[in-house]
Amino acid sequence: MNSQDVILGMLMKEALTGYQIKQLLEDVFSNFFSSSYGTIYPTLARMEKEGLISKENVLQDGKPNKNLLTITPKGRDCFNAYLLAPLERDGIRKSDFMMRLYFGEFVGYSKVIIWLKQAQEESQKKLDQLLEQYSLYKNEMHPAQIICIQIGIEEYKAKLTTISEGIVNLEKLMQEQDRT
């Protein structure tokens, strides 16, 4: 799976602007796909050049014109080929937090607890966003999309549980260390 596959999937449902694609990547898809802002427009330009999408310049009153992107028959074939190909192995997104946590023995319990609390706060925000998106869009979602969102929700819940337990354990270890 790459940015092209995800963008083609978005365009299977409806025509979108580059800005709308960027918003979807930052909101809904950010929970299970990592894409940088800097790759979106070059990817769109390449996809248009390859005939996977077409661009229509839409005039707007009082606003700059916008480019509406539509998937072409060639793009549909490409996306369908991706969907029908064997599943790729899931990767772990790069995580500075996980890397630092792994090497936490070199900074001491108090610093690790700080990192855990930061990750806890961030994970709670992401869970809250996902729950909000789910409640807003669940009636419009395909059952497969609902399952996808539910998996994300359960992953964040599990992460929050593990972080909370880790904080409690490290705080106990710090107390034991202080007594000795």
RANOR-V196673 format. One record per helix or strand of 2 or more residues. SS is the DSSP state (alpha for helix, beta for strand). FROM is the first residue (numbers start at 1). LEN is the number of residues. Records with the same first field share a line. If there is no record, write none. Layout:
SS = FROM-LEN ; FROM-LEN
This chain:
alpha = 3-11 ; 18-9 ; 29-3 ; 37-13 ; 73-12 ; 96-7 ; 104-3 ; 109-32 ; 143-37
beta = 16-2 ; 53-6 ; 66-6
